[in-house]
Amino acid sequence: MAPKPQRKKPLKRGKTKPTLPVREEEEPLNMESMGHPEIYPLVLTTMTQEIFDCRVDEDVTDDQPYKLIRKEDILADFENRAAVSDFYPVKKIVQEYPGDELLLVYDKDFKYGLNFYLIGTEEGKESYLNPPEAPEEQEEYKEYIPEDIYIYKPPVSKPWVSLGSEKEIEEESVKESTKQVTYMISRKRSDFGASVKFSDQNASTVKDAYIECTAYPDKNFTLKQLERDVGMQAVPQIRDTSTQTRWAYPKNATTQYYPREFSEEEKDTLGQSKTLTEFLNNVSISVEIALQQNEIMNTFVDDWKSLAEEEGTFGDKTDTHLKEYQSFTDLHNLAEKMITCICWHPVVCGLIAVSVAVRLSFEERVHFSGKLLLQPSLILFWSFSDPIHPQLMLESPDDIFCFKFCPSDPNIIAGGCMNGQIVMWDITAHADRIENIKAGGNRSKKVTLKPMFLLEPDSNKEAMYIRQCAVSSIENGHRKVITDIHWLPDTFEINRLGSVFENRSGISCQLVTCSADCTICFWDIRPQKALSSQPPAEKKKEESIEIPFDLPSTFLHLDLSWKPLSKIRLSKGETTLDHCPTKLSLGEDNLLYKAQDKILAQSKAVKAGEMNPYQNLEGGLANHLKPIDDFCTKFFVGTEEGEVIYTDWKMERDPETGRLMTKKPVSLYSVHDGAVHTVQRSPFYEDIILTIGGWNVAIWKEGVTTGPLLQSSCAPKRYTSGHWSLTRPGLFYVGREDGSIDIWDLLEKTHEPAQSQNICITAITCVKPWAFSAKQQLIAIADYYGTLHILEIPWTLSHPSSNEASSISHYFEREVKHLEYVEQRKKIREQEKKEMDLELEKKKIKTYQKSKERLETELKADYDDYLELEKSTLVRLGLIKVEETGSHVEMM
């Protein structure tokens, strides 16, 4: 069947068709493929309908959808409007029509694709106006035909229409793409049956000779034998002889011996011995009983070991499952909330912060916007000493979806809101409260977690709410939810053009955020130089604003006036749409994993009495800073469409307009079949990136533009989050929407997770491991219902093997070489395909030339046969005479 034509909207009344240029005569559209060769669809405008009195719903209706139009009127319309006429596509049909009136039918349902169609034959017109009616006898006969009788309908032959199946069959057929290689091995006839001579030679001096590999004990594979099965059997006596000579030159040697057998006389003597017969009769019964008991049960089992059970304590190398350690649930706020982000405190051991948000869709948020304003948006600080009462609660103007501790000062926190604002907190005044979590009364002892970890909670059970220090400007910031936020390391800083300079202050003062409004922004928390040029009246107004006593003035200069330093828009180029970033990873992210010791040293210096460096921030980016030329400004971005983009944050000027614009992405890959939730660099390799989104995971190597090193198959459930292991290079955790967590171990498997474990009954929203000591590691897993699960990581998943880092590095190198090989093979295949196409074209040309020569030869032979037939016919009629002596022909 032919595909159903797409329906088009009919033309509205009152609109005239614009004047069109003169078009060339084109072939009319025929419905021969649908079985109606006499029908020609047309588009009649309102003006044409008025000329020929065939207006829709007036002249032609559902009851009478046709109109007879005179042939002379259509020809006159050709003379008046020429190619502008709507009947111009069927001009030839109209001119050759034998009758005086043509039938025009209104196609209301667009059965043939247009609003009218013309019947181009008299037979078609008669069959439409006078449809054949079934005779009454036949109808009566149909009523009496029982349903069980099968009526044979002969098949009707139809012309074959090619839909491209022969091309698919030709493509699927097996063809030899490479040339076959033939090897021939020959030998001289004189070598057959030749004599062979063997001789001795020294294996250590002669080249390409046999060298013995002597065995030596390996301590790594020495096994202590605890039990030995020995079978006793009567064997002939063997005599061992040896000499005390020195074995200076070892050589391969064999020893052959002959067994000593009893003679016939000795056999007869033993057979007639009474002592042997009595011994066998006494022992045979006990041996049979022992054999029967050994078949029923193992008689060699140690009963004392069976009485005691092995202790399944933490640290057992055979244990590979995560163990539930503790869980936190906010019992004070009864609203249905989910956990959106997790951050372990970088200094205080046993303290973790989580951000919560209401579980509502966008439409529900708009509907309940009035109620949401009355509910506080918080970041909760949980301590292992008190799993019920949060230690601190950070307030924000809207729900927080991502936040990070400052790498230079853990008391400074930055977060991204759902409304696109950035919020800053300074909890320096409350540092004593969270550091009061201790074991016993001695503060100098370092807090360590143990399986039976219980700390004395603070006596103050009242919730401590902390207001934000500063909020960014709504007009100049992001327009939608902020999906990711990162602090730039204290080793560099950038300007509004994206150029990198040295950071002389030694503290992190810049942030980078990405949002669902298709932008990536860089922020600077220092006061800008423009603020110093304000008139004194405005400065007095700012100074006259009263600051609450419980609000620190650290970032007061940013409140409601904080603007981004630079803004990057990820444009798709071909269309007006942009890429929507969800997660990003800078090139210096791996340095933040190793910054814990530096934070501890800075926090100790602040405690010693030094001034907090964030209290007196210097203004703006100085002009005399030294630029860093060899710095890599490229970074990875994951989008909402499942794309992974490798782009540059440096801006460039448009040569035509002179405006700053974002550079085109270096590479773009569509690997994931859903939004990317994780883009993270490995803490062990600077150029290895893990991305998680949709139903699969991928591992990338920076600098490799051919694709991912590893791309998993589709998982049974959608992936929601993930994280690299902090101690094992080849291990990472992936959370799923069914509440399970997949543990990938690249040393064990690379095509599927090494193991899966169910944690909760709802989707996992965030995964964050943390190493407290060399012996103990925990992992925080948050779910959609707002519960924070703390689990203990077993010994096998936290302690790497001796050569794991080098093995994983070799694995990545092999995958890079494999990708290069695949690209080379693609190029070779393309070149081979081009060569094969050229050979086919040459063969076609040769066959065409041969066929042309053969055709000329056949035509010449036919012409000769015709001349011979003509001659013989004329001879039989006597019109010509052939002489016997020669071939001369004489006409009569």
Buried (B, 14 or more C-beta within 10 A) or exposed (E): EEEEBEEEEBBEEEEEBEEEEEEEEEEBBBBEEBEBEBBBBBBBBBBBBBBBEBBBEEBBEEEEBBBEBEBEBBBEBBEEBEBBBBBBBBBEBBEEBEEEBBBBBBBBEBBBBBBBBBBBBBEBBEEBEEEEEEEEEEEEEEEEEEEEEEEEEEEEEEEEEEEEEEEEEEEEEEEEEEEEEEEEEEEEEEEEEEEEEEEEEEEEEEEEEEEEEEEEEEEEEEEEEEEEEEEEEEEEEEEEEEEEEEEEEEEEEEEEEEEEEEEEEEEEEEEEEEEEEEEEEEEEEEEEEEEEEEEEEEEEEEEEEEEEEEEEEBEEEEBBEBEEBBBBEBEEBEBEBBBBBBBBBBBBBBBBBBBBBBEBEEEEEEEEEEEBEEEEBBBBBBBBBBBEBBBBBBBBBBBBBBBBBBBBBBBBBBBBBBBBBBBBBBBBEBBEBBBBBBBEEEEEEEBEBEEEBEBEBBEEEEEBEBEBBBBBBEEEBBEBBBBBBBBBBBBBBBBBEBBBBEBEBEBBBBBBBBBBBBBBBBBBBBBBEEBEEEEEEEEEEEEEEEEEEEBBEBBBBBBEBBBBBBBBEBBEEEEEEBBBBBBBBBBBBBBBEEBBEBBEEBBEEBEEEEEBBBEEBEBBBEEEBEEBEEBBBBBBBBBBBBBBBBBBBBBBEEEEEEEBBBBEBEBBBEBBEBBBBBBBBBBBBBBBBBBBBBBBBBBBBBEBEBBBBBBBEEBEBBBBBBBBBBBBBBBBBBBBBBBBBBBBBBBEEBEEBBBBBEBBEBBBBBBBBBBBEEBBBBBBBBBBBBBBBBBBBBBBBBBBEEEBBEBBBEBBEEBBEEBEEEEEEEEEEEEEEEEEEEEEEEEEEEEEEEEEEEEEEEEEEEEEEEEEEEEEEBEEEEEBEEEEEEEEEEEE
